[in-house]
Amino acid sequence: MDTLSGKKTQQNIQELYKFLQRSMNKKIVILGAGISGLTTAYLLNKKGYDITVLEKKDEVGGTMESVFENGYLFDRGPNSGLETTPLISQLVEELGLQNEIVYANKIGNKRYILRDNQLHAMPMSPPAFIKTKLFSTGAKLRLFAEPIIGKSDDGYYQSIADFVKRRLGKEFLDYAINPFVAGVYAGNPEELSVKSAFPKLYALEEKYGGLIVGSFKSMKERRKRAEKSKQSAQMFSFLNGMQVLPKAIAKNLGKKVIKSAEVKSISKEISGYKISYSKNGKDEDLMCDVLLSAIPAYYASELFKSIDENLSKHLEQIYYPPVLVLLLAYEKTAIKQPLDGFGFLIPAKEKKSFLGAIWSSILFPNRSDESKAMFTIFVGGARNPEIGNIDKEILFRKVRNEFEEIMGISSEPIFTSYRYWSKSIPQYNIGYIEHEKYFEEFEKRNPGIIIGGNYRGGISVGDCIKNAELVSQRIIQQINN
Ligand SMILES: Cc1cc2nc3c(=O)[nH]c(=O)nc-3n(C[C@H](O)[C@H](O)[C@H](O)COP(=O)(O)OP(=O)(O)OC[C@H]3O[C@@H](n4cnc5c(N)ncnc54)[C@H](O)[C@@H]3O)c2cc1C
């Protein structure tokens, strides 16, 4: 009996070993070395899976671009992330970035909103809310009605503007949500779907019946899951800018990340998927069992046309408005406005030519010399998509004049730079759910292909990282099936 059960155990171990070997031998190709693709690659590589990342540019990070110019550290894409998942600190530790990570100056909790050419601090406590001049007395009283307002029918086809107007009133939409949406999505609240773009906010109504009651109840649940809300999560960056994180992941992956490798086509073969890419003018092919697309939707649209025309059409419809990111630096002595916060956002009603400004050198160290102040200003977005057609010199002058007036700045900037993103952030607009449904159907019909990146599961750096963890689990499941 003993020898028999011993043989059986040995057989089982051998079977398991063969199964694991088969899984590990499967080839995974990831398109795009932005934070989404790289984090997924990192998690799979750590577990021993065979991965290759193909990146079109000669640098990794995608929209995470950090450059030193004239002594100023310019984050041309994301300026910070929120530590909403424990995976971020895990990555920092495993990649040895403990001395690089920096948390935002506490005064960054103070955020300003422009109203009638004046900066008003966003109230963060009930007494501050009562005192603020940002909202009228009528608007403040309107908030008391929120808990008794009933649920809506369908959040996928409801804009964040309609949702907020109904629950919190028009003034709250204009002076809190409108600038907030511009700050996060560079988006238009009338077009963004509340359920697709702000699923957690919508869930408060769906699950608890309202925003105020829901906020308290969900806080308790998050604590249990060791998760943090976007409001309470710490804001982080790195001493040398946000791009430090993707660069460190790529360094860890070594030769598994192939840069300057633009994927030109994908085809389905009997033995898997064939990825054709061009590296230094030379065409190369790579076969794989699993393919993760972590490139922007408008690029994926081209690549997947040969596999599924409808998928390509869905991808093509995802709107990325243009955004111009402008760096302005001044001598601190030339600025009247106290630099005691994150920066400010501008409601559309104020009719300015930019969306808002981050007081970058106040928020994080190593952005500029101590005697200078460096600002990152965002222009365009879904609110002003025509910026692409305006003469840059004229636009800069207008933005600068308005910015200097708001900040009480009396002299010329000592340094300026900019980065123009013709397609910046994907908008989860009304109708987005149809794209999402199609992506799911497509993935069911085409096992081995996963459609990912920041147009699925959230646009923030934190969401991309969280999502990468889920995607890596899905890939492992597919491989083991
Ligand atoms: C101006 C701006 C400001 C932002 N500010 C913030 C912020 O403050 N905080 C925050 O949390 N988020 C912010 N975001 C959002 C966040 O930065 C992005 O959503 C996130 O970095 C996207 O990562 P990703 O990997 O999904 O995509 P991407 O960063 O777009 O990476 C995709 C990669 O795919 C590559 N690629 C494309 N086509 C091909 C091809 N054919 N073959 C091979 N490779 C290809 C690209 O070169 C790129 O490297 C901001 C975004 C922008 C544009």
The ligand as an SDF file (V2000), in Angstrom:
LIG
                    3D

 53 58  0  0  0  0  0  0  0  0999 V2000
   -0.7220   65.3700  -19.9470 C   0  0  0  0  0  0  0  0  0  0  0  0
   -1.1030   64.2380  -19.0600 C   0  0  0  0  0  0  0  0  0  0  0  0
   -1.1520   64.4280  -17.6840 C   0  0  0  0  0  0  0  0  0  0  0  0
   -1.5070   63.3740  -16.8370 C   0  0  0  0  0  0  0  0  0  0  0  0
   -1.5000   63.5790  -15.4830 N   0  0  0  0  0  0  0  0  0  0  0  0
   -1.7250   62.5340  -14.6410 C   0  0  0  0  0  0  0  0  0  0  0  0
   -1.5210   62.6720  -13.2420 C   0  0  0  0  0  0  0  0  0  0  0  0
   -1.1200   63.7390  -12.7510 O   0  0  0  0  0  0  0  0  0  0  0  0
   -1.7500   61.6000  -12.4540 N   0  0  0  0  0  0  0  0  0  0  0  0
   -2.1570   60.3970  -12.9560 C   0  0  0  0  0  0  0  0  0  0  0  0
   -2.3680   59.4570  -12.1840 O   0  0  0  0  0  0  0  0  0  0  0  0
   -2.3280   60.2280  -14.3040 N   0  0  0  0  0  0  0  0  0  0  0  0
   -2.1100   61.2480  -15.1460 C   0  0  0  0  0  0  0  0  0  0  0  0
   -2.2220   61.0810  -16.5110 N   0  0  0  0  0  0  0  0  0  0  0  0
   -2.6730   59.7720  -17.0270 C   0  0  0  0  0  0  0  0  0  0  0  0
   -1.5870   58.6980  -17.0130 C   0  0  0  0  0  0  0  0  0  0  0  0
   -0.3300   59.2780  -17.1630 O   0  0  0  0  0  0  0  0  0  0  0  0
   -1.8020   57.6930  -18.1480 C   0  0  0  0  0  0  0  0  0  0  0  0
   -3.1320   57.2610  -18.1890 O   0  0  0  0  0  0  0  0  0  0  0  0
   -0.8860   56.4780  -18.0100 C   0  0  0  0  0  0  0  0  0  0  0  0
    0.4610   56.8580  -17.8280 O   0  0  0  0  0  0  0  0  0  0  0  0
   -1.0560   55.6160  -19.2570 C   0  0  0  0  0  0  0  0  0  0  0  0
   -0.2100   54.5080  -19.2300 O   0  0  0  0  0  0  0  0  0  0  0  0
   -0.3360   53.3400  -20.3150 P   0  0  0  0  0  0  0  0  0  0  0  0
    0.7890   52.4330  -20.1030 O   0  0  0  0  0  0  0  0  0  0  0  0
   -1.7030   52.7560  -20.2610 O   0  0  0  0  0  0  0  0  0  0  0  0
   -0.2450   54.0490  -21.7440 O   0  0  0  0  0  0  0  0  0  0  0  0
    0.9050   54.9300  -22.3890 P   0  0  0  0  0  0  0  0  0  0  0  0
    1.6250   55.6950  -21.3580 O   0  0  0  0  0  0  0  0  0  0  0  0
    0.2340   55.6990  -23.4850 O   0  0  0  0  0  0  0  0  0  0  0  0
    1.9200   53.8730  -23.0110 O   0  0  0  0  0  0  0  0  0  0  0  0
    1.6790   53.2010  -24.2050 C   0  0  0  0  0  0  0  0  0  0  0  0
    3.0110   52.8570  -24.8740 C   0  0  0  0  0  0  0  0  0  0  0  0
    2.7410   52.1540  -26.0870 O   0  0  0  0  0  0  0  0  0  0  0  0
    3.7140   52.5260  -27.0430 C   0  0  0  0  0  0  0  0  0  0  0  0
    3.2330   52.2020  -28.4090 N   0  0  0  0  0  0  0  0  0  0  0  0
    2.2480   52.8030  -29.1220 C   0  0  0  0  0  0  0  0  0  0  0  0
    2.1070   52.1920  -30.3200 N   0  0  0  0  0  0  0  0  0  0  0  0
    3.0080   51.1900  -30.3660 C   0  0  0  0  0  0  0  0  0  0  0  0
    3.3530   50.2060  -31.3390 C   0  0  0  0  0  0  0  0  0  0  0  0
    2.7220   50.1340  -32.5170 N   0  0  0  0  0  0  0  0  0  0  0  0
    4.3400   49.3060  -31.0540 N   0  0  0  0  0  0  0  0  0  0  0  0
    4.9910   49.3450  -29.8590 C   0  0  0  0  0  0  0  0  0  0  0  0
    4.7020   50.2680  -28.9030 N   0  0  0  0  0  0  0  0  0  0  0  0
    3.7270   51.1810  -29.1360 C   0  0  0  0  0  0  0  0  0  0  0  0
    3.8630   54.0260  -26.7990 C   0  0  0  0  0  0  0  0  0  0  0  0
    5.0660   54.5210  -27.3750 O   0  0  0  0  0  0  0  0  0  0  0  0
    3.8340   54.0750  -25.2720 C   0  0  0  0  0  0  0  0  0  0  0  0
    5.1280   53.9790  -24.7290 O   0  0  0  0  0  0  0  0  0  0  0  0
   -1.8550   62.1010  -17.3900 C   0  0  0  0  0  0  0  0  0  0  0  0
   -1.7940   61.9110  -18.7820 C   0  0  0  0  0  0  0  0  0  0  0  0
   -1.4150   62.9640  -19.6120 C   0  0  0  0  0  0  0  0  0  0  0  0
   -1.3320   62.7360  -21.0960 C   0  0  0  0  0  0  0  0  0  0  0  0
  1  2  1  0
  2  3  1  0
  2 52  2  0
  3  4  2  0
  4  5  1  0
  4 50  1  0
  5  6  2  0
  6  7  1  0
  6 13  1  0
  7  8  2  0
  7  9  1  0
  9 10  1  0
 10 11  2  0
 10 12  1  0
 12 13  2  0
 13 14  1  0
 14 15  1  0
 14 50  1  0
 15 16  1  0
 16 17  1  0
 16 18  1  0
 18 19  1  0
 18 20  1  0
 20 21  1  0
 20 22  1  0
 22 23  1  0
 23 24  1  0
 24 25  2  0
 24 26  1  0
 24 27  1  0
 27 28  1  0
 28 29  2  0
 28 30  1  0
 28 31  1  0
 31 32  1  0
 32 33  1  0
 33 34  1  0
 33 48  1  0
 34 35  1  0
 35 36  1  0
 35 46  1  0
 36 37  1  0
 36 45  1  0
 37 38  2  0
 38 39  1  0
 39 40  1  0
 39 45  2  0
 40 41  1  0
 40 42  2  0
 42 43  1  0
 43 44  2  0
 44 45  1  0
 46 47  1  0
 46 48  1  0
 48 49  1  0
 50 51  2  0
 51 52  1  0
 52 53  1  0
M  END
$$$$
